[in-house]
């Protein structure tokens, strides 16, 4: 049995490890330190060939896609990431976010940046939304990105300027987009942050690509005993529904830690959090308070002031 219950003394937030550097140099220039962990890249490259198999190694990601889209649209409806228009509708619990965002009468056209896009499961779904103007999707793995490119070619709707894949890291993205749009209405980090070695630096670099009034939307896993049991011991070792070695429990980040990070950074607000759980036979379901147990979504809106962190 490969999973070993981590000692209590090792429970330490990955964000806290880098909080000192954030406090001492909060306005540092664009980071040149890579967020890439080659072990992680190799792991996912080995899964590339089955990425679009709905019953393969990425099965849980395919099943998660509807709830991903629902949360992204919920964030957008809470506060439009572009200047509000007379037809912009305010989110209420009774409103179907999918219908509202895709309403043909809604003139908003959004530009997305999908970081760590993998084989493009979420990327393609975003590109197909009527409210989408364009999607730029990046991933550091050539093997995985080749799968995304090949799959996108099968849909004529995804050709041209609507969807662009780039084999790069977030640190190198400005070079790739030189002279082009480098800030986006919505930036997504789905199941990504728990796989990077320096999450604080990674987040700050990512935040530079969110336009004022735009949203940063991510999903990850809380660092709890319950998440260790479900995501490592049960999912990887017992049921095998997640490839072994996919997750490192020590890299998990709690929702309150993310909230504190953005609060200390300054210039960010309108935080939305939604817990979710995978129910065999039924798929992913929203669970109130689930962010304190395991998987969750976290959305935060950038203020309308200039600069990241209130600069």
C-alpha positions as CSV (number, residue, x, y, z in Angstrom):
1,X,0.0,0.0,0.0
2,X,1.7,3.2,-1.2
3,X,-0.3,5.9,0.7
4,X,1.0,6.6,4.2
5,X,-0.9,8.7,6.7
6,X,1.1,11.9,7.0
7,X,2.4,12.9,10.4
8,X,0.5,15.7,12.1
9,X,3.6,17.9,12.2
10,X,3.7,18.0,8.4
11,X,0.4,19.7,8.2
12,X,1.6,23.1,6.9
13,X,0.0,25.3,4.2
14,X,2.0,25.4,0.9
15,X,0.9,29.1,0.8
16,X,2.4,29.8,4.2
17,X,5.8,28.6,3.0
18,X,6.1,31.6,0.8
19,X,4.1,34.2,2.7
20,X,7.3,35.9,4.0
21,X,8.6,36.7,0.5
22,X,5.2,38.1,-0.4
23,X,5.2,40.4,2.6
24,X,8.8,41.6,2.1
25,X,8.5,42.2,-1.7
26,X,4.8,42.5,-2.6
27,X,5.4,44.6,-5.8
28,X,8.2,42.5,-7.3
29,X,8.4,42.3,-11.1
30,X,7.1,39.5,-13.2
31,X,8.4,36.2,-11.8
32,X,10.9,34.3,-13.9
33,X,10.9,31.2,-11.6
34,X,9.2,28.3,-13.3
35,X,6.1,26.8,-11.7
36,X,6.8,23.5,-13.4
37,X,7.5,20.3,-11.5
38,X,9.0,17.9,-14.0
39,X,7.7,14.9,-12.0
40,X,4.2,16.2,-12.3
41,X,4.7,16.9,-16.0
42,X,5.9,13.3,-16.6
43,X,3.0,11.9,-14.7
44,X,0.4,13.6,-16.8
45,X,2.3,13.0,-20.0
46,X,1.9,9.3,-19.4
47,X,-1.8,9.8,-19.2
48,X,-2.1,11.8,-22.4
49,X,-3.2,9.0,-24.7
50,X,-6.4,8.3,-22.6
51,X,-7.3,12.0,-21.8
52,X,-10.4,12.0,-24.0
53,X,-11.6,8.5,-23.0
54,X,-14.6,9.2,-20.8
55,X,-14.0,5.9,-19.1
56,X,-10.2,6.3,-18.9
57,X,-7.7,7.9,-16.5
58,X,-9.5,11.4,-16.8
59,X,-13.0,10.0,-16.2
60,X,-13.5,12.1,-13.1
61,X,-12.5,15.3,-15.0
62,X,-15.1,14.5,-17.7
63,X,-17.7,14.1,-15.0
64,X,-16.6,17.3,-13.3
65,X,-16.9,19.5,-16.4
66,X,-20.6,20.4,-16.0
67,X,-20.1,21.6,-12.4
68,X,-16.9,23.5,-13.4
69,X,-18.9,25.4,-16.0
70,X,-21.7,26.0,-13.6
71,X,-19.4,27.6,-11.0
72,X,-17.6,29.7,-13.6
73,X,-20.9,31.1,-14.8
74,X,-22.0,31.6,-11.2
75,X,-19.0,33.9,-10.7
76,X,-19.7,35.8,-13.9
77,X,-23.3,36.4,-12.9
78,X,-22.3,37.6,-9.4
79,X,-20.5,40.5,-11.0
80,X,-19.9,41.0,-14.7
81,X,-16.1,40.8,-15.4
82,X,-16.6,43.5,-18.1
83,X,-18.4,46.8,-17.7
84,X,-22.1,46.2,-16.9
85,X,-24.7,46.8,-19.6
86,X,-28.4,47.3,-19.4
87,X,-29.0,43.7,-20.2
88,X,-26.6,42.3,-17.6
89,X,-28.6,40.1,-15.2
90,X,-27.9,39.8,-11.5
91,X,-27.3,36.3,-10.0
92,X,-29.9,34.9,-7.6
93,X,-30.1,31.4,-6.2
94,X,-33.2,30.8,-8.4
95,X,-31.5,31.8,-11.6
96,X,-30.1,29.1,-13.9
97,X,-26.5,30.3,-14.5
98,X,-26.2,28.4,-17.8
99,X,-29.3,29.9,-19.3
100,X,-28.4,33.4,-18.1
101,X,-24.8,33.5,-19.5
102,X,-25.8,31.8,-22.8
103,X,-28.8,34.0,-23.3
104,X,-28.7,35.4,-26.9
105,X,-29.8,38.8,-25.6
106,X,-26.8,39.1,-23.4
107,X,-24.1,41.1,-25.4
108,X,-21.2,40.1,-23.3
109,X,-18.4,38.4,-25.0
110,X,-15.7,37.0,-22.7
111,X,-12.0,36.2,-23.2
112,X,-10.7,33.2,-21.2
113,X,-7.3,32.1,-20.2
114,X,-7.2,28.4,-19.2
115,X,-3.9,27.6,-17.4
116,X,-2.9,24.0,-17.1
117,X,-5.5,23.1,-19.7
118,X,-4.3,19.5,-20.1
119,X,-6.1,17.7,-23.0
120,X,-8.7,20.5,-23.3
121,X,-11.7,19.1,-21.6
122,X,-12.7,22.4,-20.0
123,X,-11.1,24.5,-22.7
124,X,-13.3,23.2,-25.5
125,X,-16.4,23.6,-23.4
126,X,-15.5,27.2,-22.7
127,X,-14.8,27.9,-26.4
128,X,-18.3,26.5,-27.4
129,X,-20.2,28.9,-25.1
130,X,-22.1,31.5,-27.1
131,X,-20.8,34.2,-24.7
132,X,-17.2,33.4,-25.5
133,X,-15.1,35.6,-27.7
134,X,-11.9,33.6,-27.4
135,X,-10.0,31.1,-25.3
136,X,-6.2,30.9,-24.8
137,X,-5.1,27.7,-23.2
138,X,-1.6,26.8,-22.0
139,X,0.1,23.7,-20.7
140,X,3.8,22.9,-20.2
141,X,3.4,19.3,-21.5
142,X,4.0,18.9,-25.2
143,X,2.5,15.4,-25.1
144,X,-0.7,16.4,-23.4
145,X,-1.1,19.5,-25.5
146,X,-0.7,17.5,-28.7
147,X,-3.7,15.5,-27.6
148,X,-5.7,18.7,-27.1
149,X,-4.8,20.1,-30.5
150,X,-5.7,16.8,-32.3
151,X,-9.0,16.6,-30.5
152,X,-9.9,20.3,-31.3
153,X,-9.2,19.7,-35.0
154,X,-12.2,17.4,-35.1
155,X,-14.6,20.4,-34.5
156,X,-14.7,23.1,-37.2
157,X,-16.2,25.5,-34.6
158,X,-12.9,25.5,-32.7
159,X,-10.7,26.6,-35.6
160,X,-9.5,30.1,-36.2
161,X,-9.2,32.7,-33.5
162,X,-11.8,31.2,-31.2
163,X,-9.3,28.8,-29.5
164,X,-5.6,28.9,-29.3
165,X,-3.3,26.4,-27.5
166,X,0.2,27.4,-26.5
167,X,2.8,25.0,-25.1
168,X,4.2,27.3,-22.4
169,X,4.2,28.1,-18.7
170,X,2.5,31.1,-17.0
171,X,5.9,32.7,-16.5
172,X,6.7,32.6,-20.2
173,X,3.2,33.6,-21.4
174,X,4.0,37.3,-21.8
175,X,6.7,36.5,-24.4
176,X,4.1,34.3,-26.3
177,X,1.5,37.1,-26.2
178,X,3.8,40.1,-26.9
179,X,1.9,42.7,-28.7
180,X,-1.4,40.9,-28.0
181,X,-4.0,40.8,-25.3
182,X,-2.4,39.6,-22.1
183,X,-5.2,40.2,-19.6
184,X,-8.5,38.2,-19.6
185,X,-12.0,38.4,-18.3
186,X,-11.8,35.0,-16.7
187,X,-8.6,33.0,-15.8
188,X,-9.1,29.4,-14.8
189,X,-6.9,27.1,-12.8
190,X,-8.7,23.8,-12.6
191,X,-7.0,21.1,-10.6
192,X,-3.7,22.9,-11.1
193,X,-2.5,24.7,-8.0
194,X,-2.0,21.5,-6.0
195,X,0.5,20.3,-8.6
196,X,2.9,23.4,-8.5
197,X,5.9,23.6,-6.2
198,X,5.6,27.3,-5.4
199,X,1.8,28.2,-5.2
200,X,2.2,31.7,-3.9
201,X,4.6,32.8,-6.6
202,X,2.5,31.0,-9.2
203,X,-0.7,32.7,-8.1
204,X,0.8,36.1,-8.1
205,X,2.1,35.6,-11.7
206,X,-1.4,34.3,-12.7
207,X,-3.1,37.3,-11.1
208,X,-1.3,39.7,-13.5
209,X,-3.3,38.2,-16.3
210,X,-6.8,39.0,-14.8
211,X,-8.1,42.2,-16.1
212,X,-9.6,44.7,-13.6
213,X,-13.1,43.5,-12.8
214,X,-12.2,40.0,-14.1
215,X,-12.3,36.7,-12.2
216,X,-9.7,34.1,-11.2
217,X,-11.5,30.8,-10.9
218,X,-9.8,27.6,-9.6
219,X,-10.6,24.2,-8.2
220,X,-8.4,22.3,-5.8
221,X,-8.6,20.1,-2.6
222,X,-8.7,21.0,1.1
223,X,-5.8,19.6,3.2
224,X,-7.8,17.5,5.7
225,X,-7.7,14.0,7.1
226,X,-10.9,13.3,5.1
227,X,-9.3,14.4,1.8
228,X,-6.3,12.2,2.5
229,X,-8.6,9.2,3.1
230,X,-10.8,9.9,0.0
231,X,-8.3,11.2,-2.6
232,X,-5.3,9.2,-1.7
233,X,-6.2,6.0,0.1
234,X,-9.6,5.3,-1.5
235,X,-9.4,6.9,-4.9
236,X,-5.8,6.0,-5.8
237,X,-5.0,2.9,-3.7
238,X,-8.4,1.1,-3.2
239,X,-10.7,2.0,-6.1
240,X,-8.1,3.0,-8.7
241,X,-10.4,5.7,-10.1
242,X,-7.5,8.2,-10.0
243,X,-4.1,7.1,-11.3
244,X,-1.7,6.4,-8.4
245,X,0.7,9.2,-7.7
246,X,-1.6,11.9,-9.1
247,X,-1.9,13.8,-5.8
248,X,0.4,14.9,-3.0
249,X,-1.6,15.5,0.1
250,X,1.0,17.9,1.4
251,X,0.4,20.3,-1.5
252,X,-3.4,20.6,-0.8
253,X,-4.5,24.1,0.1
254,X,-7.5,25.0,2.3
255,X,-10.1,27.6,1.1
256,X,-9.5,29.8,4.1
257,X,-5.8,29.9,3.3
258,X,-6.6,31.1,-0.2
259,X,-9.0,33.7,1.2
260,X,-6.4,35.0,3.5
261,X,-3.8,35.1,0.7
262,X,-6.0,37.3,-1.5
263,X,-7.0,39.5,1.5
264,X,-3.4,40.2,2.3
265,X,-2.5,40.8,-1.3
266,X,-5.2,43.5,-1.6
267,X,-7.2,44.6,-4.5
268,X,-9.3,41.4,-4.7
269,X,-12.8,40.7,-3.4
270,X,-16.2,39.1,-4.2
271,X,-15.0,35.7,-3.1
272,X,-17.2,32.7,-4.0
273,X,-16.5,29.2,-2.6
274,X,-18.4,26.0,-3.5
275,X,-17.6,22.5,-2.0
276,X,-18.3,19.4,-4.1
277,X,-18.1,15.7,-3.8
278,X,-18.0,12.8,-6.2
279,X,-20.9,10.3,-5.7
280,X,-20.3,7.0,-7.5
281,X,-23.1,6.5,-10.0
282,X,-24.3,10.1,-9.8
283,X,-21.2,12.2,-10.6
284,X,-20.1,15.4,-8.9
285,X,-22.5,17.2,-6.6
286,X,-22.4,20.5,-4.9
287,X,-22.2,20.1,-1.1
288,X,-22.7,23.0,1.3
289,X,-19.5,23.3,3.5
290,X,-17.7,20.7,1.4
291,X,-14.7,23.1,1.0
292,X,-13.9,22.2,4.6
293,X,-13.6,18.6,3.7
294,X,-12.3,17.9,0.2
295,X,-12.8,19.2,-3.3
296,X,-13.9,22.7,-3.8
297,X,-14.1,25.6,-6.3
298,X,-12.8,29.1,-5.4
299,X,-13.5,32.3,-7.4
300,X,-12.2,35.7,-6.6
301,X,-12.8,39.0,-8.5
302,X,-10.1,41.5,-9.2
303,X,-10.9,45.1,-8.2
304,X,-11.4,47.8,-10.7
305,X,-8.2,49.7,-9.5
306,X,-5.0,49.4,-11.5
307,X,-2.4,46.8,-10.7
308,X,-2.2,43.5,-8.9
309,X,-2.4,43.8,-5.1
310,X,-3.5,47.4,-5.2
311,X,-0.4,48.8,-6.9
